[in-house]
Structure formats: C-alpha cells, structure tokens
C-alpha cells in the first residue's frame, strides 16, 4: 500500500512536468505566441525577394531567397554571411501603421537588417531559441514613419518564413 501511495504521489508531481516538456518556445526573452502561430499558419503568403508591399502584412511571408552574390540587397548586410554559399533576399514595405517598436521574427537562422531612409535601423533587442518548431529568432527595431526594407542574409535555404508585428511597449 505504501508503494502505491508513493507511486501516485510521484505521478501527480512529475506528471505535469513530463507533459510540459519544453519545446524551446518558452526560451525567448519576450512573448511570441502570436508570431509563432503566424509562422506555423498555412496562410503564409509567398513573396519573391525584392517584392514591394504597400503595408506590413497581417500574415507570415515565405520570402524566396537567392544565392548571396545574386541577391541585390539594398545595402550590404551589417554582418557578412559566415557561409559564402548562403542565401539572401529582401522585401520592401511601404509604411508601418504607426511609428514605434516592431519585431521581425524568422523561422530559421539568418541575419536580419532593416533599412529605412538609406540607413540601417539599429536593433533594440534580440531573442533566439533552439528547439522551437517553426521559429528561431526575433529582432526588435524602432521604426519611424515611411517605407523600409527587411534584408535577410546568411540563410541556409532558398526561402524563409518571416513575420513583422508591432512589439509590446
């Protein structure tokens, strides 16, 4: 009887911990549930590198990338790719709905730059995690009014999922 009670206590205590094995998604510095859901959604829009969009899309984008040497980025990346055989690309966005902090969240490892008014927008935060299905990193940028471009470089594949969302202030 005593063994049975101990077994029940072990299951009650350890059960929830075992059922909640971390997938890595809880390792980011800020909440990204919305971004994760968008990245996993089948509604992601396919977009070729160099595409121009009127506004920040409400869905994830599957951005087609080209070999780095052929990507024709608006500006050289602030950090050169580690692998010369990597892929790169960019998307131009007409404007943000409201100036302020925005997150650029990617499905896979890559370098991300934001260019606005022919200048790099310095990131104000970065968060990355391994083991989170469909989401690898999120970078925070303070965007002003007007058009901007998101540049991706150093990607291992010829496409990447990207989400641009307002950041919690």
Buried (B, 14 or more C-beta within 10 A) or exposed (E): EEEEEEEEEEEEEEEEEEEEEEEBBEEBEEEBEEBBEBBBEEEBEEBEBBBEBEEBBEEBBBBBBBEBEEBEBBEEBBEEBEEEEBBBBBBBBEBBEEEBBBBBBBBBBBBBBBBBEEEBBEBEBEBBBEEBEBBBBBBBBBBEEEBBBBBBBBBEEEBBBBBBBBBEE
